[in-house]
Every structure is written in C-alpha cells, then in structure tokens.
Amino acid sequence: MRIIGGPVILGTGLYLYQNAPAKFGVGYGGFMIAFGGYYLLNPLIIMLTQKAWFKNFDLTYLIDDEKITVMSGKSRSELDYSEFVTVLKRKTYFTLKTKSKQALYLPLTLLESNEIAILENLSRNSGK
C-alpha cells in the first residue's frame, strides 16, 4: 500500500499545487506533497530514530531473591516474581512479561552475576 499510495499522493499533490485554479487547491496540494513524502519515508524515519527512543531512560535495577526493584530518578517500583508470567533469556537481555501483558527488558550489561543467576533460575521455572 505504501509503495503505490505514497507516489500517488505525492503526484496528486504536485498536480494540484501546479494546476489548481483556486488557493484552496494550492494549499491542499502542498499538504498532499508533505504527507506523501512523509508516507513514503516513514519506515526509513522509524529505522533511523528507533534506537534514540530508548536512550533517555536511566534505570537502576536491584534484583534479590524475592523481588525486582526498578528505580529511575525519584520513582521506585517493586515487582514480586509472582507477577511475571514468563521470563525469557535472550542473547543480550532478559524479557520479563507480566500478567497485565507488560514487558520489562533487562540488559545483561547492567546486571551482576548473582542477579543473572536469579533470573536464569526464574527462566527455567517459568516453563517457556
């Protein structure tokens, strides 16, 4: 849809912008040119900016035998292990999914060896 629709919107916008008999057509043509360009380039924009979306979060994790504590600035959240439905170990991070369908991603680089051992034990016990 994007491959065909983007150029059609862009072409229609250029046609209206150049050949419109009224000011409304020129304005609408300009809007269609801008939207057509955005519509075509949206996947590229997302790919180039996606990593930047996650750079602003400075979280601190404390993992003990009973719960996980996530701290960011002045906020603090404690999560009991019974809240997690699945715990999956990936190559560079752990994924913890809760009953409310939320997910917590813990990078291995921010975890200590004893915390990794606790999460690996949870991963084996989650059965997935």
Order of alpha helices (4+ residues) and beta strands (2+ residues): alpha-alpha-beta-beta-beta-beta-beta-beta-alpha
